[in-house]
Amino acid sequence: MPEDVFKWIRLAIKKEWKIAFYSTVIIGFLTHMYVFTNMLPNHDGLINIYSEQQKYSSGRFFLSQSSGITSFFDLPWIIGVFSILYLSITSVLYVELFRLKQTSAIILSSGLIVTFPTVASTFSYMFTADAYMAGILLAFLAIFVTQKYKFGFLAGGLILYISVGIYQANLSVLLTIITLWFINELLVHRKYKPLIFELSRLVIMGVIGMVLYAITFKIYQQHGEITSYQGLNQIGGQLGGIKDNLRTIKETVNDFFLRGFVSDFPVNLFEVLNIFLLILIVIGIIVLFIQHKLSILKTTLLVTSLVLLPVFSYILYFVSPGVSYHMLMVMALVSIYLVPIIFYERLDKPNALGKLFSWGAVITLALVIFNFAIISNIAYFNMTLKYEKSYSLANRILDRVEETEGYEKVTKLAIIGRKPVHTNISTDRVTQSIPKMTGAMGEVFLVQPYHFSAMLENQLGTKIGLVNREELDSLKASDLVQEMVPWPSKESIQIIGEVAIIKLSD
């Protein structure tokens, strides 16, 4: 009977799972509710208000199927609810994998996972966000299944294949969580032989998943064209040396964690808390070395694993020479913020240094979560301004076109250039106050002619086509367009036959 099944489920659910799940739900909705209850498309969302997300040319072979669970419409509330659900289950899997027992450790872990800036950056691409959250969940699930069952590495490999087939950066999520798991196992005094055996099973799972993905990628490459975006068409091509890649990773990590200290940007709370995070990790190593009487070998393995976390986070530098990391791709960096929690959970004796570390970890990471939430909402704030400025610009242009003589015959638009916009808030204040939140930054999202066409049709209810590339190039070179004065001049719009020419810039 259904009631018996529900009763069995209630009894099977551990207290720690409930804490993780509800913490993620509560913190997640408190942080991201605004973007779930507003329609705030970016440049991609504008043209994907309905999209089947068939991104096979980008190597995302399972993105469409994952997006389709909540339909192919851009439904912020539904997509947001499912995204939080996926992240909540991810938190539960994390708690179970690392056997977390302390309530504060569970809440902090859940908070970090659901507020990490990559999540908010992904929500700026709301039309596909739930699929990306599902991909993160599957990366954790692949590890869990491998650990749970004797032949789980087979199913785990298949799950990883789907996860990476949603978004390739999930490989980094897998590698960093496995590395965190290895650190945790070192601290619970597991013997080396069973530890290496378990690690080898995880490695085999990873190999199976990536081999399946590589086969699929090669098959598609033979029958279709791989996009040049992020160097996907260069995968396996001429790569830089290991030293060059490590140097690039070092620079990228410094730019992410210490931007205000290594560049002309101002120092914000984000960078200050990252300094405290680094200090916490160092103190944690010292405390654990003393309390656990760690051997030289174990200490070396521990430190090496910590160093590998940022390397694995940017592992795609070793895969394609054309890759360029942005906020959507660095969810794996949350692993570095999770390190003090693992240390905190594994402390044995409440000595003075241990208490200092424990309170430092709880307070610092609570502040980190709060700051992540603020960063997310500043990004959403800018998305609102960005949408309103874009809507206003499109509305003004349409109004001007409709007032121009000959509008009744217009069936196509020729949009020349881009409207330069510079405001103190979006260009200066927002950019200086938060990390670069891919998809949420900038002034307006009317970048290409097809963005105008999409907004005119879907937001303003006016369907007008676009001239083709040859016609646009011919118009750009014409004396008429050369003599036109850019927007907002009265001479910025001309109607020639059935074409309305809009000159936004020279």
VODRENVO-469722 format. One record per residue (C-alpha): residue number from 1; residue in one letter; x, y, z. Coordinates in steps of 0.1 Angstrom, whole numbers. Each point is the difference from the previous one (the first is absolute). Layout:
<sites>
  pos  code   east  north     up
  NUM     a      X      Y      Z
...
</sites>
This chain:
<sites>
  pos  code   east  north     up
    1     m      0      0      0
    2     p     12     36     -7
    3     e     -4      9     37
    4     d     24    -29     10
    5     v     25     12    -26
    6     f     -1     36     14
    7     k      4    -13     35
    8     w     30    -20    -10
    9     i     15     31    -17
   10     r     -6     21     32
   11     l     18    -25     21
   12     a     29     -4    -24
   13     i      7     37     -2
   14     k     28      9     24
   15     k     -1     32     22
   16     e     31     13    -17
   17     w    -17     -4    -34
   18     k    -29     21     12
   19     i     23     27     13
   20     a     19      1    -33
   21     f    -32      0    -21
   22     y    -19     27     19
   23     s     31     22      5
   24     t      5      0    -38
   25     v    -36      7     -7
   26     i     -3     29     26
   27     i     33     16     -8
   28     g     -5     -6    -37
   29     f    -34     17     -2
   30     l     11     29     23
   31     t     29      6    -24
   32     h    -15     -6    -34
   33     m    -38      7      5
   34     y      3     34    -19
   35     v     12    -16    -32
   36     f    -26    -27      2
   37     t    -29     24      2
   38     n     12     24    -27
   39     m      5     -4    -37
   40     l     36     12     -5
   41     p     14    -14    -32
   42     n     35      8    -11
   43     h     13      0    -36
   44     d     -4    -38     -3
   45     g    -33     -1     19
   46     l    -15     25    -24
   47     i      3    -24    -29
   48     n     -7    -32     20
   49     i    -34      9     14
   50     y     -9    -33    -15
   51     s     28    -23     -9
   52     e      6    -37     -2
   53     q     37      5     10
   54     q     14    -23    -27
   55     k     36     10      6
   56     y     16    -31    -16
   57     s     26     22    -18
   58     s     11     12     34
   59     g      5    -36     12
   60     r    -30      3     24
   61     f    -17    -31    -12
   62     f    -24     -4     30
   63     l     -8     37      6
   64     s    -33     -1    -20
   65     q    -13    -31     19
   66     s      8     16     34
   67     s    -15     33     -9
   68     g    -31    -16    -13
   69     i    -10    -13     34
   70     t    -15     35      8
   71     s    -10      6    -37
   72     f     19     20    -25
   73     f    -16     33     10
   74     d     19     25     22
   75     l    -20     -4     32
   76     p     20     17     28
   77     w    -21    -13     29
   78     i     -2    -37    -11
   79     i     36      0    -11
   80     g     11     16     32
   81     v    -19    -25     22
   82     f     15    -30    -19
   83     s     35     16      2
   84     i     -3      4     38
   85     l    -13    -36      2
   86     y     30    -13    -19
   87     l     24     20     22
   88     s    -17    -12     31
   89     i      4    -36    -10
   90     t     36      8     -9
   91     s      5     13     36
   92     v    -15    -32     14
   93     l     24    -21    -21
   94     y     30     21     12
   95     v    -10     -5     36
   96     e     -3    -37     -5
   97     l     33     -3    -19
   98     f     19     18     27
   99     r    -20    -14     29
  100     l     -6     35     15
  101     k    -17     -1     34
  102     q      3     35     14
  103     t    -30     22     -7
  104     s     21     31     -6
  105     a     23    -19    -24
  106     i    -31    -12    -20
  107     i    -17     34     -1
  108     l     32     17    -11
  109     s      7    -26    -27
  110     s    -35      3    -14
  111     g      2     38      1
  112     l     33      1    -19
  113     i    -13    -23    -27
  114     v    -33     19     -6
  115     t     15     35      2
  116     f     33     -4    -19
  117     p      1     27    -27
  118     t     -1    -25    -28
  119     v    -35     -8     10
  120     a    -12     36     -4
  121     s     20      4    -32
  122     t    -18    -30    -14
  123     f    -34     14     11
  124     s      7     29    -24
  125     y     -5    -27    -27
  126     m    -32    -10     17
  127     f    -14    -18    -31
  128     t     26    -28      5
  129     a     10      4     37
  130     d    -18    -31     13
  131     a     19    -23    -25
  132     y     33     14     12
  133     m     -9     -6     37
  134     a    -11    -35    -10
  135     g     35     -5    -15
  136     i     16     10     33
  137     l    -23    -24     19
  138     l     10    -29    -24
  139     a     37      6      6
  140     f     -6     -5     37
  141     l    -23    -29     -6
  142     a     27    -17    -21
  143     i     24      0     30
  144     f    -27    -11     24
  145     v    -11    -30    -21
  146     t     36    -10     -5
  147     q      6      1     37
  148     k    -33    -17      9
  149     y      0    -31    -21
  150     k     25    -26     -9
  151     f     -3      5    -37
  152     g    -12     36      4
  153     f     29     13    -21
  154     l    -18    -14    -31
  155     a    -32     19      7
  156     g     21     29     13
  157     g     18      2    -33
  158     l    -33      2    -19
  159     i    -13     27     23
  160     l     32     20     -4
  161     y     -3     -4    -38
  162     i    -35     17      2
  163     s     13     27     24
  164     v     29     10    -23
  165     g    -24     -3    -29
  166     i    -20     28     16
  167     y     30     22      7
  168     q     36     -9     -4
  169     a     11     20     30
  170     n    -17    -26     22
  171     l     32    -20     -4
  172     s     17     25     23
  173     v    -28     -4     25
  174     l      5    -37      1
  175     l     38      2      3
  176     t     -1     26     28
  177     i    -26    -19     20
  178     i     20    -33     -3
  179     t     30     20     12
  180     l    -19     13     30
  181     w    -12    -36      7
  182     f     36    -11     -1
  183     i     10     27     25
  184     n    -29    -10     23
  185     e     10    -36     -1
  186     l     36      8      9
  187     l    -13     18     31
  188     v    -22    -29     12
  189     h     31    -22      2
  190     r     -9    -25    -27
  191     k     27    -24     -9
  192     y     18      7    -33
  193     k     -9    -33    -17
  194     p    -38      3      1
  195     l      2     37     -6
  196     i     20     -5    -32
  197     f    -24    -27    -10
  198     e    -30     23      4
  199     l     19     28    -18
  200     s      8    -23    -29
  201     r    -38     -8     -3
  202     l     -7     37     -3
  203     v     27      4    -26
  204     i    -14    -29    -20
  205     m    -35     16      2
  206     g     15     33    -13
  207     v     18    -18    -28
  208     i    -32    -18    -11
  209     g    -20     31      0
  210     m     25     21    -20
  211     v      7    -28    -25
  212     l    -37     -2     -7
  213     y     -1     37     -4
  214     a     31      1    -22
  215     i    -15    -27    -23
  216     t    -33     19     -3
  217     f     20     32     -7
  218     k     21    -17    -28
  219     i    -31    -16    -16
  220     y    -18     34     -1
  221     q     32     17    -13
  222     q      0    -24    -30
  223     h    -36      8     -9
  224     g     -5     35     13
  225     e     20     32      6
  226     i     13      9     35
  227     t     -2     37      9
  228     s     31     20      6
  229     y    -15     14     32
  230     q     23     -5     30
  231     g     25    -19    -23
  232     l    -23    -30     -2
  233     n     11     -6    -36
  234     q     36      0     13
  235     i     -4    -28     25
  236     g     30    -22     -2
  237     g     19     25    -21
  238     q     33     16      6
  239     l      1      7     37
  240     g     23     22     20
  241     g     26    -15     23
  242     i     -8    -11     35
  243     k     19     30     14
  244     d    -19     24    -22
  245     n    -33    -15     10
  246     l      9      1     37
  247     r     11     36     -3
  248     t    -33      8    -16
  249     i    -19    -18     27
  250     k     20     20     27
  251     e     -9     33    -17
  252     t    -37    -10     -4
  253     v     -2    -11     37
  254     n     16     32     12
  255     d    -24     20    -21
  256     f    -30    -19     14
  257     f      9      0     37
  258     l     22     31      3
  259     r    -11     23    -28
  260     g      1     32     21
  261     f     35     -8     12
  262     v     16     -9    -34
  263     s    -17     25    -23
  264     d    -13     35     -1
  265     f    -34    -10     13
  266     p     -9     11     35
  267     v      3    -26     29
  268     n    -35    -12     10
  269     l    -13    -22     27
  270     f      2    -29    -24
  271     e     39      2     -2
  272     v      3      7     37
  273     l    -20    -31      9
  274     n     21    -21    -24
  275     i     31     11     19
  276     f    -16    -12     32
  277     l     -9    -32    -18
  278     l     36     -7     -9
  279     i     11      8     36
  280     l    -26    -24     13
  281     i     12    -28    -23
  282     v     36      5     12
  283     i    -11      0     37
  284     g    -21    -30     -6
  285     i     29    -20    -14
  286     i     21      9     31
  287     v    -28     -9     24
  288     l     -6    -34    -17
  289     f     37     -7     -2
  290     i      3      4     37
  291     q    -33    -17     10
  292     h      1    -29    -24
  293     k     38     -4      2
  294     l      1     -1    -38
  295     s     30    -18    -15
  296     i     22     18    -25
  297     l    -15    -21    -28
  298     k    -36      8     10
  299     t      8     37      4
  300     t     17      0    -34
  301     l    -31    -17    -16
  302     l    -22     25     18
  303     v     18     31    -12
  304     t      4    -14    -36
  305     s    -37     -7     -1
  306     l     -8     36     10
  307     v     23     13    -27
  308     l    -17    -22    -25
  309     l    -34     16      7
  310     p      5     31    -21
  311     v     19    -20    -26
  312     f    -30    -24     -4
  313     s    -24     30      0
  314     y     17     13    -31
  315     i      8    -34    -16
  316     l    -14      9    -34
  317     y     31     22     -6
  318     f     17    -34     -5
  319     v    -27    -11    -25
  320     s     -3     29    -25
  321     p     23     29     -7
  322     g    -30     22     -9
  323     v    -18     -3     33
  324     s     -7     32     20
  325     y    -15     -4     35
  326     h    -29     21     12
  327     m    -23     -1     30
  328     l    -24    -26    -15
  329     m     29    -25     -1
  330     v     15      2     35
  331     m    -25    -17     23
  332     a     29    -23      9
  333     l     16     28     20
  334     v    -26     -4     27
  335     s     21    -30     11
  336     i     26     24     13
  337     y    -26     17     22
  338     l    -11    -34     13
  339     v     35    -10     12
  340     p     -3     18     34
  341     i    -33    -18      6
  342     i     17    -34     -5
  343     f     28     10     24
  344     y    -26     13     25
  345     e    -20    -33     -2
  346     r     32    -20      7
  347     l     13     18     30
  348     d      3    -22     31
  349     k     11     20     30
  350     p    -14     34     10
  351     n     33     16      8
  352     a      6     38     -3
  353     l     13     -1    -36
  354     g    -28    -24    -10
  355     k    -27     23     15
  356     l     16     30    -18
  357     f     -1    -19    -33
  358     s    -36    -12      6
  359     w    -14     34      8
  360     g     20     15    -28
  361     a    -13    -25    -25
  362     v    -37      4     10
  363     i      1     38      1
  364     t     21      5    -32
  365     l    -20    -25    -21
  366     a    -33     15     13
  367     l     12     34    -12
  368     v     11    -16    -33
  369     i    -35    -14     -6
  370     f    -15     34      9
  371     n     23     18    -24
  372     f     -7    -25    -27
  373     a    -37      8      4
  374     i      7     37     -2
  375     i     22     -6    -31
  376     s    -28    -20    -16
  377     n    -26     27      6
  378     i     22     28    -13
  379     a      3    -21    -31
  380     y    -38     -3     -1
  381     f     -3     38      6
  382     n     22      7    -30
  383     m    -20    -25    -21
  384     t    -31     21      9
  385     l     16     32    -11
  386     k     14    -17    -31
  387     y    -35    -13    -10
  388     e    -17     33      6
  389     k     26     20    -20
  390     s     -2    -25    -28
  391     y    -38      0      0
  392     s      0     38      0
  393     l     25      2    -29
  394     a    -20    -24    -21
  395     n    -32     18      8
  396     r     14     34     -9
  397     i     14    -13    -33
  398     l    -32    -17    -10
  399     d    -20     32      8
  400     r     24     20    -21
  401     v     -2    -25    -29
  402     e    -38      1      1
  403     e      0     38     -2
  404     t     22      0    -31
  405     e    -17      4    -33
  406     g     -3    -32    -19
  407     y     -3    -23     31
  408     e    -31    -17    -14
  409     k     22    -17    -26
  410     v     28    -12     23
  411     t      5    -37      2
  412     k     37     -1      9
  413     l     25     18     23
  414     a     36      9     -7
  415     i     17      8     33
  416     i     34     16     -3
  417     g     24      0     29
  418     r     -7     -2     37
  419     k    -14     26     24
  420     p     28      9     25
  421     v    -13      2     35
  422     h     21     10     31
  423     t    -15      6     34
  424     n     17      4     33
  425     i    -20    -28     16
  426     s      4    -29    -25
  427     t     33      9    -17
  428     d     19     11     31
  429     r    -17     -8     34
  430     v    -13    -34     -8
  431     t     32    -11    -18
  432     q     22     12     28
  433     s    -21    -15     28
  434     i     -5    -36    -10
  435     p     19    -27    -19
  436     k     -7     -2    -38
  437     m    -34    -17      0
  438     t     -3    -14    -35
  439     g    -34      8    -16
  440     a    -10     26     26
  441     m     26     27     -6
  442     g     -2     29    -25
  443     e    -23     28    -10
  444     v    -24    -13    -27
  445     f     -4    -34    -17
  446     l    -11     13    -34
  447     v     34     -9    -16
  448     q     -9    -16    -33
  449     p    -29      8    -25
  450     y    -17    -33      9
  451     h     -2     12     37
  452     f    -20     30    -12
  453     s    -22    -21    -22
  454     a     -7    -25     29
  455     m     -9     28     25
  456     l    -22     18    -25
  457     e    -20    -32     -6
  458     n     -2    -15     34
  459     q      0     30     24
  460     l    -15     27    -23
  461     g    -22    -21    -22
  462     t     13     12    -33
  463     k     14    -25    -25
  464     i     25     15    -25
  465     g     26    -20    -18
  466     l     37      8     -6
  467     v     19      6    -31
  468     n     25    -28     -9
  469     r     38      4      5
  470     e      6     10    -36
  471     e    -26     27      1
  472     l     13     13     33
  473     d     36      2    -13
  474     s    -12     18    -31
  475     l    -20     25     20
  476     k     30      7     23
  477     a     22      9    -30
  478     s    -27     22    -16
  479     d      3     38      0
  480     l    -34      2     16
  481     v     10    -18     32
  482     q     34     17      0
  483     e    -18     34      1
  484     m    -25    -10     27
  485     v      5     13     35
  486     p      0    -27     28
  487     w    -28     -4     25
  488     p    -17     19     16
  489     s      1     26    -28
  490     k    -30      4    -22
  491     e     21    -10    -30
  492     s      9    -34     17
  493     i    -30    -17    -16
  494     q     -8     -1    -37
  495     i    -25    -21    -18
  496     i      8    -12    -35
  497     g    -27    -20    -16
  498     e     -8    -29     24
  499     v     32      4     20
  500     a      3     22     31
  501     i     36      9      6
  502     i     10      7     36
  503     k     35     15      5
  504     l     10     -5     37
  505     s     37      8     -4
  506     d     26      6    -27
</sites>
